[in-house]
Structures are given as C-alpha cells and as structure tokens.
Amino acid sequence: MTLGRAGTTFIAATFLLVVPSLAHAQLPNSLVTSGAKTKATETQLCSADYAASVPEISKRERSEVLSRYGRRDDFQGPLDHLIPVSLGGSNDPDNLWPMPDNKEYGIAAKNELEEKLHTMVCGKQLPLKTAQDAIRKNWVKAYDQYVKGTNNTK
C-alpha cells in the first residue's frame, strides 16, 4: 500500500506542526501560572542558606494548583516553580504548576536552566529581573538561549 503524494504531504505537515508543539506543551498555562516572586534581593538569593529558609509548598497551595490544572489532590507528580526559588520565586499558586516531563525539555532541563541563571545572577553577569522575566515568559526559549547558547527568536 502506498501513501501517494497527498499522504506524504499530510505526514510531513503533521510532523512540522507537532514538533514545535512538544516544546510548547512544556510551558505552564500563563492564565493560571503567571509567575509570582518574593521581595528577596540578589544578595539574599545568592546566600548559601537562602533555599533552606523557604518553606515547603503547603497542602493548601498544592491542592489549589492541582485544582487550577484540573488534577485531583492524589496526583503524585511534582509541582514546579515557574520562577524558581533560587531566583526569588514564591510558593504562591500563581507560580506553581504540575510540570510534565519529557526528554529534551523536561524537569532536568528546567533545573539546568535554573542553576545556570542563578549562577549568572550571583556572578553579576545577568540582572535578577532579566533572569526572572526570561524564565517566566518562556523557559524553553530561555533554556535554548542560556544553556544551549542559541538565540531562538520564534
């Protein structure tokens, strides 16, 4: 059985439409998770004990986030801080989301970006607000720019 020209075109078009959406699927719903931050300064964020001083996500916060995303309270996956704690992100539900994982743009990649941006902020190579805005607006593009070293302008 052969697909013919129409079948091949359909497969190619599907591939071109699906691949960019895979990365987009790794972004939180911006209407639900807009990114909330604390008033922590660069000096505070760069201190060795800052992360340990931030309280754990409460059951109430977790429940609210899961509800916003249509998940039940028994969801076992991790919640992610859109703006990470290391960059002044808060535990406010506006900064949390149940992040799906995949190989290229998953939890490990986001953690790598968070570490890179934190190092840049603390090394005075990048202003804190720039780092927060980059990760809040589109962490996948920020990953491509700051970790991979590519300037993704899409």
C-alpha positions in Angstrom: 0.0 0.0 0.0 1.4 3.4 -1.0 0.6 6.7 0.6 0.9 8.8 -2.5 1.7 12.4 -2.6 -1.3 13.5 -0.5 -0.4 11.0 2.2 3.2 12.0 2.3 2.3 15.7 2.4 -0.1 15.1 5.3 2.6 13.2 7.3 5.1 15.9 6.7 2.7 18.7 7.7 1.7 16.8 10.8 5.4 16.4 11.8 6.1 20.1 11.2 3.1 21.1 13.4 3.6 18.6 16.2 7.4 19.0 16.9 7.1 22.7 17.9 4.1 22.0 20.0 6.0 19.4 22.0 8.2 22.2 23.4 5.1 24.4 23.9 3.5 21.6 25.9 6.2 22.0 28.5 5.0 25.6 29.3 2.5 26.3 32.0 -0.8 27.8 31.2 0.0 31.5 31.5 -3.6 32.3 32.5 -3.2 30.0 35.5 0.6 30.3 36.3 1.7 33.8 35.6 4.8 33.6 37.9 4.9 35.1 41.4 8.0 36.2 43.2 9.1 37.3 46.6 10.8 40.5 47.6 14.2 38.7 48.1 17.2 40.7 46.9 20.1 39.4 44.9 22.2 39.3 48.0 19.7 37.2 49.8 19.2 34.8 46.9 22.9 34.3 46.5 23.5 33.4 50.1 24.2 29.8 50.8 21.3 29.2 53.1 18.5 31.0 51.2 16.8 28.0 49.6 16.7 26.2 53.0 14.9 29.2 54.5 12.0 28.9 52.1 9.1 26.9 53.5 7.8 23.8 51.7 4.7 24.1 49.5 1.7 23.7 51.8 -1.1 21.2 51.2 -3.4 24.1 50.6 -1.2 25.6 47.9 -0.7 22.2 46.2 -4.4 21.5 46.3 -5.2 24.9 44.7 -2.6 24.4 42.0 -3.8 21.0 41.1 -7.4 22.2 41.0 -6.5 25.0 38.6 -5.0 22.4 36.3 -7.9 20.0 36.6 -5.9 17.5 38.6 -7.0 15.6 41.7 -5.3 16.0 45.1 -4.0 12.5 44.8 -1.8 13.5 41.8 1.7 12.2 42.7 3.8 14.2 40.2 6.0 17.1 41.3 4.9 20.7 41.2 7.4 23.1 39.6 8.0 26.8 40.5 7.8 28.7 37.2 10.2 31.3 38.7 12.4 29.1 40.8 13.0 29.7 44.5 16.7 30.3 43.7 15.6 33.3 41.6 13.1 34.7 44.1 10.1 32.6 43.0 7.4 32.1 45.7 5.2 29.2 46.7 2.1 31.2 45.6 -0.1 29.1 43.4 0.4 31.7 40.7 4.0 30.4 40.5 3.4 26.7 40.6 2.3 24.1 38.1 2.3 20.3 37.6 5.1 20.2 35.0 5.1 17.2 32.6 8.4 15.6 31.9 10.0 14.7 28.6 13.5 14.0 27.4 14.6 17.3 25.8 12.5 20.0 27.7 11.7 18.3 30.9 12.4 18.7 34.6 16.1 18.1 34.2 16.4 20.8 31.5 14.5 23.3 33.6 16.7 22.5 36.6 19.8 23.1 34.5 18.4 26.4 33.3 17.6 27.5 36.9 21.2 26.6 38.0 22.7 28.5 35.0 20.6 31.6 35.6 21.3 31.6 39.4 25.0 31.3 38.7 24.8 34.2 36.2 22.8 36.4 38.6 25.1 35.7 41.5 28.1 36.3 39.3 26.8 39.7 38.2 26.5 38.5 34.6 22.7 38.9 34.4 20.3 41.2 36.3 17.9 39.3 38.5 14.8 40.8 36.8 16.1 39.8 33.4 16.6 36.2 34.6 13.1 36.2 36.2 11.4 37.6 33.1 13.2 35.2 30.8 12.1 32.1 32.7 8.6 33.4 33.4 7.9 34.4 29.7 9.1 31.2 28.1 11.5 28.9 30.0 12.0 26.8 26.9 13.4 29.8 24.9 15.4 30.8 27.9 16.9 27.3 28.0 17.8 27.5 24.3 19.4 30.9 24.8 21.2 30.5 28.1 22.0 26.8 28.3 22.3 25.7 24.6 23.6 29.1 23.5 21.2 29.5 20.7 19.1 32.6 20.1 15.6 31.2 19.4 13.5 34.1 18.2 10.4 32.2 17.4 
